[in-house]
Amino acid sequence: MSLPPDDDNPRDALPGIEEPPVDDENDTRPLKAMRQRPIPTGKQVSEPPPAATILHEAGFELHPLDSLPLASEEDTERVRLVPRLPNPPAWRIIFQIGARPATVGLDVRQALIIGRADADMDELPGLDLTQHNALQNGVSRQHAVLIPSADALFLSDLGSANGTWLNGAYLTPGERFMLSSGDRLELGLLKLVVRTVTVISRSSER
């Protein structure tokens, strides 16, 4: 992969996002939480869109973060390599979660962590399943990741402690699996059903 001669640390074309170095051999970079760089004094930088927007969430009660349990030493914090795609299309996905069930819709614009919160975390996962009894069902803090691409919305397990299953098949950590409407997911023992997954144009988000 060719790089500009004066750029040893390429970044995606999004303002305010620090990106890790690219692995030249595989044209990938390690997934990391997106944090804002400090904005220089006197300079205005437009905020990039969030990695996802929660469209609808129903079927359970919210609880304050300070009521959450502390992390266990056995929980995973591993991350895997994901394909580098500077400007992927947005994908809309609607999950039905748990036996109640609850419905959660997302517009996914960048790689988005699925997991659960605890009192030691600085940032919540993009899709926080804490209120869906995630801890009791063995969901890791960084359990899986949604990865938008030009062709599909993919799911990848992040080396979770209790594994991820798609339509009854175990997902090898780090590998990408395409999601489709009707897919049945299990994050540990927590069951999710994909009700719809569709690509949306960026113009329709404005």
BALUMTI-217300 format. One record per residue (C-alpha): residue in three letters; x, y, z. Coordinates in steps of 0.02 Angstrom, whole numbers, plus 32768, in hexadecimal, padded with zeros to 4 digits. Last residue first. Example, Ala and Ser with C-alpha at 12.3 -4.5 7.8 and 13.67 -1.06 7.14 Angstrom:
% residues 2
Ser82AC7FCB8165
Ala82677F1F8186
//
This chain:
% residues 206
Arg7A4F82F78164
Glu7A4B823A817A
Ser79FA821C80CF
Ser7A9182688079
Arg7B0281E780CA
Ser7AA6815D806F
Ile7A6180CC80D3
Val7A93801580C8
Thr7A177F9A8112
Val7A137F1E81A3
Thr796C7EE881E8
Arg79267E808277
Val79CD7E3A82AF
Val79A37DCB8344
Leu7A047DD283E7
Lys7A1E7D4F846F
Leu7A8A7D6A8508
Leu7ADD7CC8853F
Gly7B8D7CF9850B
Leu7B647D728481
Glu7AE77D0A841F
Leu7AAD7D478375
Arg7A1B7D0F8309
Asp7A187D528257
Gly796D7D838214
Ser79AA7E1581AC
Ser7A5F7DFC8179
Leu7B097E1181CC
Met7BAD7DE98176
Phe7C327D9181DF
Arg7CE07DD781FB
Glu7D6A7D718250
Gly7DC57DB282EB
Pro7D7F7D308363
Thr7D3B7C958309
Leu7C7E7C9F830C
Tyr7C247C05834E
Ala7B927BCF82E0
Gly7AE07BCB8327
Asn7A9B7C5082B4
Leu7B2E7CC082E2
Trp7B877C968386
Thr7BF97D0283F1
Gly7C707CC9847A
Asn7C757CC38538
Ala7D167D218560
Ser7D0F7D9084C6
Gly7DA07D8C844B
Leu7D5B7E2483EF
Asp7CD47DC9838C
Ser7CB77E1482E0
Leu7C147E4D8291
Phe7C057E9081E0
Leu7B937F0D818B
Ala7B987EF680D0
Asp7BDD7F2C8027
Ala7C347FD38040
Ser7C677FA480EF
Pro7C217FBF819E
Ile7C737F5F822E
Leu7C0D7F3382C9
Val7C7F7EFC8357
Ala7C747E7483DA
His7C887E588495
Gln7CE27EEF84D9
Arg7C9C7EF4858B
Ser7C797E39857C
Val7BC97DF08577
Gly7BB77D5A85EB
Asn7AF97D5785FE
Gln7AF87D9A86B0
Leu7B687E2A867A
Ala7AFC7E5285E2
Asn7A597E598644
His7A097EC285B9
Gln7A2F7F668612
Thr7AE87F4785FA
Leu7AD97F2F853E
Asp7B397FCC8510
Leu7B447FE38453
Gly7BD1805F8433
Pro7C2B802084CD
Leu7C2D809B855D
Glu7CC88101857B
Asp7D37811A8615
Met7D0F806D8658
Asp7D2C803C870E
Ala7C7480418741
Asp7C417FC186C1
Ala7BF67FCB8613
Arg7BC57F3F859E
Gly7BF47F0984F0
Ile7BE07F328438
Ile7C6C7F9D83ED
Leu7C488001834F
Ala7CB6800E82B5
Gln7C7880AA825A
Arg7BD380ED8216
Val7B53807A826A
Asp7AA080BB8271
Leu7A5980588302
Gly79B080128338
Val798D7FBD83DE
Thr78F17F588406
Ala78D57F0084AD
Pro78897E5184BD
Arg785C7E198545
Ala78C97D80851B
Gly79657DE084EF
Ile798D7E5E8467
Gln79347E8483C4
Phe79B47EDE835B
Ile799C7F6182D2
Ile7A2B7F8B825C
Arg7A43802381EF
Trp7AE6802A818F
Ala7B4C80C58167
Pro7BC080C280D1
Pro7C7980B080F4
Asn7CED814880EB
Pro7DA0811F811A
Leu7D988061810E
Arg7E2380058168
Pro7DF57F508185
Val7DEC7F18823B
Leu7E767ECF82A6
Arg7E427E88834D
Val7E2D7ECD83FD
Arg7E477E7B84A5
Glu7DFC7EC48544
Thr7DB37E228587
Asp7D647E058630
Glu7DBC7D8E86A7
Glu7DF87E1A871B
Ser7D437E4A873D
Ala7D027EF8871B
Leu7CA47F5487A3
Pro7BE77F4387AD
Leu7B717FCB876C
Ser7B11803C87E3
Asp7B8480D087BD
Leu7B4D80C78706
Pro7A9980F58732
His7A0F807C86FE
Leu79A3807F8663
Glu7900801B865E
Phe78DA7F9985D9
Gly78707F79853D
Ala789E800784CB
Glu792D80508469
His791A80AC83C5
Leu79918104834F
Ile7A3380F283AD
Thr7AB081508342
Ala7B5781048316
Ala7C10812D8307
Pro7BE681E08333
Pro7BEE826382A8
Pro7C8E82C8829E
Glu7C90836F82FC
Ser7CC184058294
Val7D68844F82C2
Gln7D7B850582F6
Lys7E2885488318
Gly7E4B85D38396
Thr7EA68560840D
Pro7ED084B883BE
Ile7E4B843083D0
Pro7E8483A2843F
Arg7E7582F983E5
Gln7DCE82A083FB
Arg7DCC81EA842A
Met7D95815383C3
Ala7DAC80AF841E
Lys7E28804283C6
Leu7E267FC2833A
Pro7ED37F918300
Arg7EFC7FC3824C
Thr7EEC7F6381AB
Asp7F427F638102
Asn7F7D7EB18123
Glu80397EC98108
Asp80377F858123
Asp7FEC7F7681D2
Val7FA7802781E4
Pro7FD88091827A
Pro7F5280BB82FD
Glu7ED2814482D7
Glu7EB081E1833E
Ile7E09822B830B
Gly7DEC82E8830E
Pro7DBE83008259
Leu7D8E826881EF
Ala7DEF823F8151
Asp7E4081A38196
Arg7EEF81B881D7
Pro7F9A818A8195
Asn802E8183820E
Asp80D1819381AF
Asp8092821C813C
Asp8119827F80E2
Pro812F820B804C
Pro807481F18033
Leu804F81388048
Ser804C80A77FCD
Met800080008000
//
